[in-house]
Amino acid sequence: MLRTHTCGELNKKDVGSTVELSGWVHSRRDHGGIIFIDLRDRYGITQLTFDPRFDAAAHQEADKLRHEWVINASGKVAARPDNMVNPRLKTGEIEIEVSKLKILNKSLTPPFELHEEGGQEASEIIRLKYRFVDLRREKLQKMLKVKDEFFTYIREYFHKHDFVEIQTPILANSSPEGARDFLVPSRFYPGKFYALPQAPQQFKQLLMVGGCDRYFQIAPCFRDEDTRADRHYGEFYQLDMEMSFVEQEDILAIMDPLMKELTQKFSSKEIIGLEAGGRFKKIPWKEAMNKYGVDKPDLRFGLEILVITEMVKDCGFAVFSGAVADGGVVHALKVDNGAKFSRKEIDEITEIAKGKGAKGLAYIVVKEKGELQSPIVKFLGDELSVEIVRKTGAQPGDIIFFGADTWRTVCASLGAVRNECASRLGLKDNTKAAWCWIVDFPMYDYSDIETGRIDFGHNPFSMPQGGLEALEEKDVLDVLAYQYDMVLNGFEVSSGAIRNHDPEIMYKAFAIAGYSEEEVNKKFGGLINAFKYGAPPHGGNAPGVDRILMVLNDWDSIRDMYAFPKDGAGRDVMMESPSEADEKQLKELHIKLAGIKKKEDKKEN
């Protein structure tokens, strides 16, 4: 071993001991012929002191040292003088009087400072290109350590509840998870492709058919979809779990305690909004859309939307009555203390509503003495305006925003307005964790409202509530599914369902969405064939563990949680991928590129 101790463990108890440390030169200071080196490893920082009185050769060698050189040093632990104690360091009360120094490796000048402040100043593209240097920063070291502890805790929880961790294939088949697949060409089967799994959906259901009644896996998933602050490009990890002989409530009962424990152990947030018995609140999808305008509501604040369609359907304001006459709705959002918004701010909020399809955003301001300020009051009339204020519970100093359009447009636009107002008014309290379940999703929705084409609204493998009878007798848009999403502070962090395990119900469910029996057999033959051999009722869900950890800790970007992330454009700038394949590789895979010019060709042109 090239060290007897790490750079974060020595203290006053070790004074007088002879130790050996190895690490990187974090900083260097020369004071009156004495050289001070802060030596760093992932455990911390220890000050090395090179004084020619201790060892002239070591002092002479130390004069060569520069930032990020890798060194090995031996010496005696000494107490720092009282006026030189550094309370910010765990090792701040001691220093090492070095008697032997060995340079293990030199370093070029780093492309950015590794002090936290300096590291943040570097652009992301530079930090990702030199990720092997960036990873030495204390912040990233801590994030990777917390992620390891997070995953370990999850594994222990499921093992404690008699689940078995099982790995499913990476080279798999295409599955309709809603995103683009990453395809892998087959060398042995020209023209055929594997797909990297968007999720282990079909495999975990096959495990249930195989009698593995409690399965889990921290599964790698691959989706070719655009990046966001809470979504890493290309690959991510989810806690995949499935159980047999269960109903929806059984899944929720397993997940609630785990998420509460993870919140308490891996964040400083207070869990709010629990139901009696300490369970997470369950909100039907339609109610969530009406109240919050979105199916992933942030419940750290109120600002509930109110349906006022019946109140205004015959009013004199054509924007409202006309929307209702066309089959639309009118909703109202009362924002406490929103009267402080300036005209400019209201215009900015209106643009956000328009971005969700709204034609505009009507409003009423309730002034300090109760008078109403709005261009629409004269059309509504004083009596109806006062009734709306009363129904919404608006008080002096509040503002009421209105949406009038199709139901979906009103929900989406007022949901965006609600979120924006909460941000502007500082209502998103990062000391709180508001968990909930959204349940009772519609089984089907229009994929094209003009043609009336129907498709699955969520997961196609979900069991319809009411089974085959509901599919045969109900209006398809009224059929609900046993589907549920877990939401944390406005982020959807998990999706799950009780699965459709009955071949007859599955064929019918897909037929409604326009799939023939032949198409179902071709796309999902492995799964549906297995169901014909005695499939148990089963269900599960798949929380995005990276996203949950990010939200619990208020980390800015999900990318920093990966040791080697892609950038916002999906590139690995350090390894220069994606990269071109050579002709030999393409020939082996029976692939011929058409319409793509190589870099050299582009330069010539």
GINORMO-V136293 format. One record per run of one state. SS is the DSSP state (2 for helix, 1 for strand, 0 for the rest). FROM is the first residue (numbers start at 1). LEN is the number of residues. If there is no record, write none. Layout:
BEGIN
{{SS:FROM:LEN} {SS:FROM:LEN}}
END
This chain:
BEGIN
{{0:1:11} {2:12:3} {0:15:3} {1:18:14} {0:32:2} {1:34:8} {0:42:2} {1:44:7} {0:51:5} {2:56:7} {0:63:7} {1:70:10} {0:80:2} {2:82:3} {0:85:9} {1:94:12} {0:106:10} {2:116:6} {0:122:2} {2:124:6} {0:130:1} {2:131:4} {0:135:3} {2:138:23} {0:161:3} {1:164:2} {0:166:5} {1:171:2} {0:173:7} {1:180:1} {0:181:2} {1:183:3} {0:186:7} {1:193:4} {0:197:4} {2:201:9} {0:210:4} {1:214:11} {0:225:3} {1:228:1} {0:229:2} {1:231:1} {0:232:2} {1:234:11} {0:245:3} {2:248:19} {0:267:3} {1:270:3} {0:273:8} {1:281:4} {2:285:8} {0:293:12} {1:305:3} {0:308:1} {2:309:4} {0:313:5} {2:318:8} {0:326:3} {1:329:7} {0:336:2} {2:338:3} {0:341:2} {2:343:12} {0:355:7} {1:362:5} {0:367:5} {1:372:2} {0:374:3} {2:377:4} {0:381:1} {2:382:11} {0:393:6} {1:399:7} {0:406:1} {2:407:18} {0:425:7} {1:432:8} {0:440:2} {1:442:1} {0:443:1} {1:444:5} {0:449:4} {1:453:4} {0:457:5} {1:462:1} {0:463:1} {1:464:1} {0:465:2} {2:467:7} {0:474:2} {2:476:3} {0:479:1} {1:480:2} {0:482:1} {1:483:6} {0:489:2} {1:491:9} {0:500:3} {2:503:10} {0:513:4} {2:517:15} {0:532:6} {1:538:6} {0:544:1} {2:545:9} {0:554:4} {2:558:4} {0:562:10} {1:572:1} {0:573:4} {1:577:1} {0:578:5} {2:583:6} {0:589:10} {2:599:6} {0:605:1}}
END
